[in-house]
Amino acid sequence: MGPARSLRARLTLWYTAALGVLLAVLGATALGLLERGLRDNVDTALRTVARTIAETSREPSGFGPGFEDALDALLGPSVARRFFQLLDPFGRPDPRLVPRGQVRIPLSVEAVRNAERGRETFETTQLSGAGAAPVRVLTVPVVDRGRLVHLVQVALPLDAVEAERRHFLWVLVLLLPPALAAAGFGGWVLAGRALAPVDTMVRAARRIEAEDLAQRLGGAEVDDEIGRLAAVLNDMLARLERAFAAVRQFSGDAAHELRTPLTILKGELDVALQSARSIEDCRRAFASCLEEVDRLTALVDDLLFLARADAGAADVPHESVDVAAILADVRAPLEALAERAGVTLTVAAADGALVRGHAALLFRALFNLGDNAIKYCDPGGRVDIWLYRDGERAVIEVRDTGVGIAPEALGRVFDRFYRADAARQRGGTGLGLALVKSIVQLHGGEIAVESRVGEGSTVRVVVPAA
């Protein structure tokens, strides 16, 4: 990815653009405030001069040499002698005050109307002979005993205001590019420092391979956005490590489980082909082969069902099923297994335990639970199966007095192909409880197991009632 498309470049660009907009807004605001302040100063000076002339106009001998000196002090000689005039109520110049080099100040209709009401008027206009700059004009009425006797007009050129405005604009134009360049450089450096942990995480992640998932990313201990990202990625790596380990174990156990019946099949067939046997001997060999084929078929069916369940493609019709009736069907084959193993089996079911699900899958789950309990009981042991209704739930409990499960193995009894050391001596594929858990979850239920070594185990299945 090129620099123009990198996150660091985008962050720098966004930061510089935001700062440029902010500086432009601040500059425009400062320019407006400066111009307003300068104009307020001009208006204040005009109001002072206008009031001075108005007060002087009430005195017959007020416009003497002293008056001109006062105006020179207020406005400066060049302005004081040109930009004011005294008018009568009809707008004609008063002969008492005709400055030398005076510029004619126009009298607008609005100013006359405001004067008649006793109000002053500020205007900005362009005067002939006053240069290119606009002029600020103030018209003030002089009222004596409620009668308008004079109009005083005072004007000041705004060239100084325009000059200050242009100077300020030039300062902004000249300072803005260096400021943005400095901000961009600073943003680039800060973005690089902020994203440095991300680059470190990327390099570390590239070094992690499927066979070395035990590595973890650094920085997860820092309580910020980068630290939380590292923690999430470490959690993901931990899950991937467990998943890869489970896949490797699954593959090894599946290969082992498939190899055993295939080896038996090959041995039986070799013996049957190489030895001269009677038809009865061949029949027994073929029957043994058929048993192994059935075992292979059941194992493959279980694996396919688990794969479909993991993919969410298992077909579970939601029909009303009586769990008590299913348990009655399971009871006969379980009693046969218990009698063969020398285990006492008790089955108790309450009526009305209806759930929505698949009868064949529930039969398989109940049979696997009972078969698993019987298998891990020693002769003389006991297996009890109860079915009862708990509010809006159907509960199945399977309790045995078998060898029990060690605490370190209790959390893995539902893993596929997992068998504790004591359980491995009793046969099985290690898929029974994994199938039960998948079936229970497909029915929206939960399964839990409690056990003590040497005292037995209790499996509890809870399924929502119909």
CORSUL-V181155 format. One record per residue. N is the residue number from 1. SS is DSSP state (a for helix, b for strand, c for the rest). PHI is phi as a letter, one per 40 degrees, with the letter a starting at -180 (* if undefined). Layout:
n:N ss:SS phi:PHI
n:N ss:SS phi:PHI
This chain:
n:1 ss:c phi:*
n:2 ss:c phi:c
n:3 ss:a phi:d
n:4 ss:a phi:c
n:5 ss:a phi:b
n:6 ss:c phi:c
n:7 ss:a phi:c
n:8 ss:a phi:c
n:9 ss:a phi:c
n:10 ss:a phi:c
n:11 ss:a phi:c
n:12 ss:a phi:c
n:13 ss:a phi:c
n:14 ss:a phi:c
n:15 ss:a phi:c
n:16 ss:a phi:c
n:17 ss:a phi:c
n:18 ss:a phi:c
n:19 ss:a phi:c
n:20 ss:a phi:c
n:21 ss:a phi:c
n:22 ss:a phi:c
n:23 ss:a phi:c
n:24 ss:a phi:c
n:25 ss:a phi:c
n:26 ss:a phi:c
n:27 ss:a phi:c
n:28 ss:a phi:c
n:29 ss:a phi:c
n:30 ss:a phi:c
n:31 ss:a phi:c
n:32 ss:a phi:c
n:33 ss:a phi:c
n:34 ss:a phi:c
n:35 ss:a phi:c
n:36 ss:a phi:c
n:37 ss:a phi:c
n:38 ss:a phi:c
n:39 ss:a phi:c
n:40 ss:a phi:c
n:41 ss:a phi:c
n:42 ss:a phi:c
n:43 ss:a phi:c
n:44 ss:a phi:c
n:45 ss:a phi:c
n:46 ss:a phi:c
n:47 ss:a phi:c
n:48 ss:a phi:c
n:49 ss:a phi:c
n:50 ss:a phi:c
n:51 ss:a phi:c
n:52 ss:a phi:c
n:53 ss:a phi:c
n:54 ss:a phi:c
n:55 ss:a phi:c
n:56 ss:a phi:c
n:57 ss:a phi:c
n:58 ss:c phi:c
n:59 ss:c phi:b
n:60 ss:c phi:c
n:61 ss:c phi:b
n:62 ss:c phi:c
n:63 ss:c phi:c
n:64 ss:c phi:b
n:65 ss:a phi:d
n:66 ss:a phi:c
n:67 ss:a phi:c
n:68 ss:a phi:c
n:69 ss:a phi:c
n:70 ss:a phi:c
n:71 ss:a phi:c
n:72 ss:a phi:d
n:73 ss:a phi:c
n:74 ss:a phi:c
n:75 ss:a phi:b
n:76 ss:c phi:g
n:77 ss:a phi:c
n:78 ss:a phi:c
n:79 ss:a phi:c
n:80 ss:a phi:c
n:81 ss:c phi:c
n:82 ss:c phi:b
n:83 ss:c phi:b
n:84 ss:b phi:a
n:85 ss:b phi:a
n:86 ss:b phi:b
n:87 ss:b phi:b
n:88 ss:b phi:c
n:89 ss:c phi:d
n:90 ss:c phi:c
n:91 ss:c phi:g
n:92 ss:c phi:c
n:93 ss:b phi:c
n:94 ss:c phi:c
n:95 ss:c phi:c
n:96 ss:c phi:c
n:97 ss:c phi:b
n:98 ss:c phi:b
n:99 ss:c phi:c
n:100 ss:c phi:c
n:101 ss:c phi:g
n:102 ss:c phi:c
n:103 ss:c phi:c
n:104 ss:c phi:c
n:105 ss:c phi:c
n:106 ss:c phi:c
n:107 ss:c phi:b
n:108 ss:c phi:c
n:109 ss:a phi:c
n:110 ss:a phi:c
n:111 ss:a phi:c
n:112 ss:a phi:c
n:113 ss:a phi:c
n:114 ss:a phi:c
n:115 ss:a phi:c
n:116 ss:a phi:c
n:117 ss:c phi:c
n:118 ss:c phi:g
n:119 ss:c phi:b
n:120 ss:c phi:c
n:121 ss:b phi:b
n:122 ss:b phi:b
n:123 ss:b phi:a
n:124 ss:b phi:b
n:125 ss:b phi:a
n:126 ss:c phi:b
n:127 ss:c phi:b
n:128 ss:c phi:c
n:129 ss:c phi:g
n:130 ss:c phi:b
n:131 ss:c phi:g
n:132 ss:c phi:c
n:133 ss:c phi:c
n:134 ss:c phi:c
n:135 ss:b phi:b
n:136 ss:b phi:c
n:137 ss:b phi:b
n:138 ss:b phi:b
n:139 ss:b phi:b
n:140 ss:b phi:b
n:141 ss:b phi:c
n:142 ss:b phi:b
n:143 ss:b phi:b
n:144 ss:b phi:b
n:145 ss:c phi:f
n:146 ss:c phi:g
n:147 ss:b phi:b
n:148 ss:b phi:c
n:149 ss:b phi:b
n:150 ss:b phi:a
n:151 ss:b phi:b
n:152 ss:b phi:b
n:153 ss:b phi:b
n:154 ss:b phi:b
n:155 ss:b phi:b
n:156 ss:b phi:b
n:157 ss:b phi:c
n:158 ss:c phi:c
n:159 ss:a phi:c
n:160 ss:a phi:c
n:161 ss:a phi:c
n:162 ss:a phi:c
n:163 ss:a phi:c
n:164 ss:a phi:c
n:165 ss:a phi:c
n:166 ss:a phi:c
n:167 ss:a phi:c
n:168 ss:a phi:c
n:169 ss:a phi:c
n:170 ss:a phi:c
n:171 ss:a phi:c
n:172 ss:a phi:c
n:173 ss:a phi:c
n:174 ss:a phi:c
n:175 ss:a phi:c
n:176 ss:a phi:c
n:177 ss:a phi:d
n:178 ss:a phi:c
n:179 ss:a phi:c
n:180 ss:a phi:c
n:181 ss:a phi:c
n:182 ss:a phi:c
n:183 ss:a phi:c
n:184 ss:a phi:c
n:185 ss:a phi:c
n:186 ss:a phi:c
n:187 ss:a phi:c
n:188 ss:a phi:c
n:189 ss:a phi:c
n:190 ss:a phi:c
n:191 ss:a phi:c
n:192 ss:a phi:c
n:193 ss:a phi:c
n:194 ss:a phi:c
n:195 ss:a phi:c
n:196 ss:a phi:d
n:197 ss:a phi:c
n:198 ss:a phi:c
n:199 ss:a phi:c
n:200 ss:a phi:c
n:201 ss:a phi:c
n:202 ss:a phi:c
n:203 ss:a phi:c
n:204 ss:a phi:c
n:205 ss:a phi:c
n:206 ss:a phi:c
n:207 ss:a phi:c
n:208 ss:c phi:c
n:209 ss:c phi:b
n:210 ss:c phi:c
n:211 ss:c phi:c
n:212 ss:c phi:b
n:213 ss:c phi:c
n:214 ss:c phi:c
n:215 ss:c phi:c
n:216 ss:c phi:b
n:217 ss:c phi:c
n:218 ss:c phi:c
n:219 ss:c phi:g
n:220 ss:c phi:c
n:221 ss:c phi:c
n:222 ss:c phi:c
n:223 ss:c phi:c
n:224 ss:c phi:a
n:225 ss:a phi:c
n:226 ss:a phi:c
n:227 ss:a phi:c
n:228 ss:a phi:c
n:229 ss:a phi:c
n:230 ss:a phi:c
n:231 ss:a phi:c
n:232 ss:a phi:c
n:233 ss:a phi:c
n:234 ss:a phi:c
n:235 ss:a phi:c
n:236 ss:a phi:c
n:237 ss:a phi:c
n:238 ss:a phi:c
n:239 ss:a phi:c
n:240 ss:a phi:c
n:241 ss:a phi:c
n:242 ss:a phi:c
n:243 ss:a phi:c
n:244 ss:a phi:c
n:245 ss:a phi:c
n:246 ss:a phi:c
n:247 ss:a phi:c
n:248 ss:a phi:c
n:249 ss:a phi:c
n:250 ss:a phi:d
n:251 ss:a phi:c
n:252 ss:a phi:c
n:253 ss:a phi:c
n:254 ss:a phi:c
n:255 ss:a phi:c
n:256 ss:a phi:c
n:257 ss:a phi:c
n:258 ss:a phi:c
n:259 ss:a phi:c
n:260 ss:a phi:c
n:261 ss:a phi:c
n:262 ss:a phi:c
n:263 ss:a phi:c
n:264 ss:a phi:c
n:265 ss:a phi:d
n:266 ss:a phi:c
n:267 ss:a phi:c
n:268 ss:a phi:c
n:269 ss:a phi:c
n:270 ss:a phi:c
n:271 ss:a phi:c
n:272 ss:a phi:c
n:273 ss:a phi:c
n:274 ss:a phi:c
n:275 ss:c phi:b
n:276 ss:c phi:c
n:277 ss:c phi:b
n:278 ss:c phi:c
n:279 ss:a phi:c
n:280 ss:a phi:c
n:281 ss:a phi:c
n:282 ss:a phi:c
n:283 ss:a phi:c
n:284 ss:a phi:c
n:285 ss:a phi:c
n:286 ss:a phi:c
n:287 ss:a phi:c
n:288 ss:a phi:c
n:289 ss:a phi:c
n:290 ss:a phi:c
n:291 ss:a phi:c
n:292 ss:a phi:c
n:293 ss:a phi:c
n:294 ss:a phi:c
n:295 ss:a phi:c
n:296 ss:a phi:c
n:297 ss:a phi:c
n:298 ss:a phi:c
n:299 ss:a phi:c
n:300 ss:a phi:c
n:301 ss:a phi:c
n:302 ss:a phi:c
n:303 ss:a phi:c
n:304 ss:a phi:c
n:305 ss:a phi:c
n:306 ss:a phi:c
n:307 ss:a phi:c
n:308 ss:a phi:c
n:309 ss:a phi:c
n:310 ss:a phi:c
n:311 ss:c phi:c
n:312 ss:c phi:g
n:313 ss:c phi:b
n:314 ss:c phi:c
n:315 ss:c phi:c
n:316 ss:c phi:b
n:317 ss:c phi:c
n:318 ss:c phi:c
n:319 ss:b phi:b
n:320 ss:b phi:c
n:321 ss:b phi:b
n:322 ss:b phi:c
n:323 ss:a phi:c
n:324 ss:a phi:c
n:325 ss:a phi:c
n:326 ss:a phi:c
n:327 ss:a phi:c
n:328 ss:a phi:c
n:329 ss:a phi:c
n:330 ss:a phi:c
n:331 ss:a phi:c
n:332 ss:a phi:c
n:333 ss:a phi:c
n:334 ss:a phi:c
n:335 ss:a phi:c
n:336 ss:a phi:c
n:337 ss:a phi:c
n:338 ss:a phi:c
n:339 ss:a phi:c
n:340 ss:a phi:c
n:341 ss:a phi:c
n:342 ss:c phi:g
n:343 ss:c phi:b
n:344 ss:b phi:c
n:345 ss:b phi:b
n:346 ss:b phi:b
n:347 ss:b phi:b
n:348 ss:b phi:b
n:349 ss:b phi:b
n:350 ss:c phi:c
n:351 ss:c phi:c
n:352 ss:c phi:g
n:353 ss:c phi:c
n:354 ss:b phi:b
n:355 ss:b phi:b
n:356 ss:b phi:b
n:357 ss:b phi:i
n:358 ss:c phi:b
n:359 ss:a phi:c
n:360 ss:a phi:c
n:361 ss:a phi:c
n:362 ss:a phi:c
n:363 ss:a phi:c
n:364 ss:a phi:c
n:365 ss:a phi:c
n:366 ss:a phi:c
n:367 ss:a phi:c
n:368 ss:a phi:c
n:369 ss:a phi:c
n:370 ss:a phi:c
n:371 ss:a phi:c
n:372 ss:a phi:c
n:373 ss:a phi:c
n:374 ss:a phi:c
n:375 ss:a phi:c
n:376 ss:c phi:b
n:377 ss:c phi:b
n:378 ss:c phi:c
n:379 ss:c phi:d
n:380 ss:c phi:g
n:381 ss:c phi:c
n:382 ss:b phi:a
n:383 ss:b phi:b
n:384 ss:b phi:b
n:385 ss:b phi:b
n:386 ss:b phi:b
n:387 ss:b phi:b
n:388 ss:b phi:a
n:389 ss:b phi:b
n:390 ss:b phi:b
n:391 ss:c phi:g
n:392 ss:c phi:c
n:393 ss:b phi:b
n:394 ss:b phi:b
n:395 ss:b phi:b
n:396 ss:b phi:b
n:397 ss:b phi:b
n:398 ss:b phi:b
n:399 ss:b phi:b
n:400 ss:b phi:b
n:401 ss:c phi:b
n:402 ss:c phi:c
n:403 ss:c phi:c
n:404 ss:c phi:g
n:405 ss:c phi:b
n:406 ss:c phi:c
n:407 ss:a phi:d
n:408 ss:a phi:c
n:409 ss:a phi:b
n:410 ss:a phi:c
n:411 ss:c phi:c
n:412 ss:c phi:b
n:413 ss:c phi:c
n:414 ss:c phi:c
n:415 ss:c phi:c
n:416 ss:c phi:c
n:417 ss:c phi:g
n:418 ss:c phi:c
n:419 ss:c phi:a
n:420 ss:c phi:c
n:421 ss:a phi:d
n:422 ss:a phi:c
n:423 ss:a phi:c
n:424 ss:a phi:c
n:425 ss:c phi:c
n:426 ss:c phi:b
n:427 ss:c phi:g
n:428 ss:c phi:g
n:429 ss:c phi:c
n:430 ss:c phi:g
n:431 ss:c phi:b
n:432 ss:a phi:d
n:433 ss:a phi:c
n:434 ss:a phi:c
n:435 ss:a phi:c
n:436 ss:a phi:c
n:437 ss:a phi:c
n:438 ss:a phi:c
n:439 ss:a phi:c
n:440 ss:a phi:c
n:441 ss:a phi:c
n:442 ss:a phi:c
n:443 ss:c phi:c
n:444 ss:c phi:g
n:445 ss:c phi:b
n:446 ss:b phi:b
n:447 ss:b phi:b
n:448 ss:b phi:a
n:449 ss:b phi:b
n:450 ss:b phi:b
n:451 ss:b phi:a
n:452 ss:b phi:b
n:453 ss:c phi:c
n:454 ss:c phi:g
n:455 ss:c phi:b
n:456 ss:b phi:h
n:457 ss:b phi:b
n:458 ss:b phi:b
n:459 ss:b phi:b
n:460 ss:b phi:b
n:461 ss:b phi:b
n:462 ss:b phi:b
n:463 ss:b phi:b
n:464 ss:b phi:d
n:465 ss:b phi:c
n:466 ss:c phi:c
